[in-house]
């Protein structure tokens, strides 16, 4: 069969055996039906959720006249930016409910929860919110991005019982009402975005994020395959509840379960501890797709240049490794132990230094001084995370925070750990891929022939994943649940003490 796979800013053709299985999220297996996507229907569904929250009083009873309110909003990486996106609808519903009980507009701050991601540009803010909300809040200084290095607007909450250092945004800490608007969407880190993951990663400091985005957590046995039962997820929850304890208030959450096109399937509001499991029930139907009837020896997918974290992700070698590992984490249940990945990527040496100003240096360091595997680099985490020039670029030049690179490296090692080989196809600068321990070939066909000779034999089970980085991904599972290597309901040791 002939397939077109993502490659750079376009496509590359690949001739694969006719026995190849193809999976496309939302198409091969349909998502659960989404809600009607007109504004009025979504507004009403969101309003009903906010007026009937899980585990805490409605927003109109939580807030009162004179209260200061912070509405925390995910950055542009996830959730869709269509006119009826969950962010846009939920913010408007929350504002209407707040104003109805006497909260003044001047006392409302919209805060983008970018965490260690780049602080939003003005145009990104406009895209995230839409023109009306942007014009209401930006000109009067009531719209900003979290700055994890702005110590005048951070609060040190001390340490959780398990030793996590929690430092959080002061605007949120000081607010009378803190609203988290999030997305219950499949995520290789802890199963889902939204809930306590939103606050634990979006409005904290690199030292807080270093409690969970590090090898000791990401290389633990419970991290692969992805599930909501892992030390990482426990740490998200523990940090979120610790913030609530220290603030003396609960976050009011409004999370939407989203489909492949980031459309709302269900909307749940309330106390994250009780709301998360409810939202996961429907999200599981969309995300943990019990489809595969055999384990796959070879997985083929294309890597575009621009996806997820931004333009250049598909050519920057550290980010490439994270992206490869994300597929391992999501799909390990359906991968043979000797699985091989074959991945077209331009891999042309463009690091996008403005967005990731430190990753070129990290890559070069990895080639020297006995750096044999990516975790060997972890000892430099604090050195990079406290580099003043990198921090200035994060704060004032829309770059990623330097510690973000270390979470990428911790994740990136999993691709090597759980595959026999990874072939990068069509690299313009193949030495860069080889410098990360990846194999290189000119075509998919050449890579497959080499893999059959060396790793998987003459008749491998092949899975092709077109559009794997251009759709909201799923976590593939075996059709027979007894054949899965881990269920999401497995037990995990708590880390809350």
C-alpha positions, 0 to 999 in steps of 0.5 A: 500500500502507498501511504503519505506521511508527514515530513517537514512542512509537507509529505513523503510517500512510503510503499508498505506491505498490504498487510500493514494496519493503519490507525488514524485517531477519530477515524479508524475508531470513532470518538464518542459523539461531541456536544452540538458545536454551536455557541448557545448549546455549548454555553448552556452545557458549560453553564449547567456544569458550573451550576452543578459542580462535583464536590463543592458549591456552585461558582455563584455561591463560591464568589461574592461581591468584592472578591478578587478572581483569577481565571487560569487558562491553558496555553496554546499547546492544547485545547483548540482555538476554534471560536467555540473552544472550551476556553472561550466558552468557559471563560465567558460563562464564568464571567457571567456567573461572577458578574451576576453575584456582584464581582467587578470586572476590575477584580478579575485577572485572566492568567495563562498557565504556560508553566515552563512553556514560552510566555504567550505572545500578544498574538497568541493571547488573541488567538487563545481568547478570541478578539472580544475577550482579548479586547476586554482584558488585555488593554487594561492589564488584566491578562498575563502569562505565568512567569515562573521566574518572577519572584515578586509574584511567586509564593513558596509554600514549602515542601509536601510530605513526600518532599516536593518543593511547591512554589506557586503563582502569587496572583492565584494564591492571593485570589479569593476565587481561583478558577482552573479551566482545563482539558481532559485530553490524552497526555503521555504525562500522567494520562490526561491534561486538566485537573491537578496536572493543570496547576502542578505544571502550569502555575509553578516553578521549575523546582516544583516541576523537577519533582515529577519531570525527572528520571526518577519518576519518568523511568519508573516502571509505572510510567510506561505505558501511560496511565492515570495510576503512576507516581507522576499522576500522584505527584500532580494530585499531591501538589495540587491538593497541597496548594489548596491546603496552603491557600485555604481554598479549593480550585474551582475546576471546569474541564472539558473532555475533548475529541480528536478535533478538540470539540467538547464531548462532556464538561465537568466542574468542581473539586478536582479530587472528585471531578477528575475520576468522573471526567476520566470515565468518558475520556477513557472511551475516547483515549484508551482505544482497545483496537489492536489484535496483535502486537506490532514489530514495526511502527511507521509514522511521519514527523512534521517540522511544526507540531505540539511545542512549536515550529522546529520540534521535528528537527530539534534532536532533543525535542525529536527524542521526546516526540518519539518517546511519547509514542512509546508511552502512549502505545506500549501496550500494542508494541512487541518487545523488539519493536522498531520505529521508522520515522521520516523527518527532515532533521535538517539541523534547525534547532530554532535557537530563539525558542529553545536557546539552550538545546543546541548546547545540551545536544553538543554536551551529550556528544562528550564527557562520557555522556552515554545515555540521556539520563547522564545529562540530568546532573546539569539540570540546575546549572541550566535552570539557573542560567540568567541569560536563558531565564531572561529569554524565557521571561522576555523573549518567548523562549522555553524555560531552560529546565524544560529541556531536562524534562524532554531529555528524561522523556527522550530516553524512553524511546531508546529504552523500549525499542530495538531501533529507531530509523530516521528517514530522509534526514538532511543532516543525518549526523544529528540523528546519529548523535542521538543514537538513531539509525538513518536511511534515505527511504522508508523502504530501505529502513524496513528492509534493514529492520527485517534483516536485523530485528523483526524477521521477514514477516513483521506486523506493521502499524502505520500512524498517519497524522500521529502528530497532527491530531489529538492522539490516543493511547492504543490498547489491545482489543482483548484487555487481558493482553494489555501490559497494564490497565489504568486501574492498576494500583500504585503506591501513593506519594502523599504520605 
